[in-house]
Amino acid sequence: MVVPTKSSVKNCGTNLYYYGNIPEMGGEFLTVRVNTLDHITNDEILEQPIIYSDGKNDAWWQEPQDIRTL
């Protein structure tokens, strides 16, 4: 497993995105913090798929059993 890499803004340290390669999750991935995106409407954000991962149990390749609080 390759450890994910993050990119942050130098002035404030805000993490914009993470990327890496975890074969158990299907290989290469990229996650983006939607609150860092400019020029996108709330409706456009809500139209995108949400993929939940079970990080609590280190089973990132599967959805958690309960997503009500996520």
N, C-alpha and C positions, 0 to 999 in steps of 0.2 A: 504494500500500500504506500502511495506517495502522500506525504503530508500536504494538506491544502496550503496554498500560498495566499496571502492577503495583500491588498493594496490600500494605502491610506493617504489622505491628504496631509502634506507635510506640516502645514500651519496648525491644524486642529487635531489631527490624529484620527479623523473619522474614517472608518473602514468602508470603502465603496463597494468592493466585491471580493469574493474568494474564488479560487479555482484550484483544481487538483485532478488526481486520477485515482479513483477507488474502484477496483474491479468488481467488488461486491455490490456497488451501486450502479454498475453498468459502464464503468470506465470514466472517461473525462467528464468533468462537470464545471459549471460556472454558476455561482449564485450572486445576485445583485440586490443590494438594499434599495427597495423601491423609494424610500424617502430621500435618496440621493439623486433621483432622476429629475431632470428639468424638462419642461415642454411636453409633459404627459398629463392627461386629465385623470381624475379619479375614475371615471367611467372606463377609460382605456386600461387602467390598472386592474379594475374589477373584472374585466373580460378575460384576463389571463388565467391559465390554470394554476392551481395551488397544489404543490406536492408536499405532503407531510412526511417527515422522516423520524424514526424512533431513535433519537440521540440519547434519551434517558438510559436505554438499555444497550447502547453502542450497536444498534442494529439499523444503521442508517439506510440500508437498502429496502427496508420494509416500513409500512405505515404503522404508527402506534395504534393500539387497540382502542384508545379513547382520545378523540381529538376535540372534545367539547370545550376545553379550556385553552386551546391553541389559537 
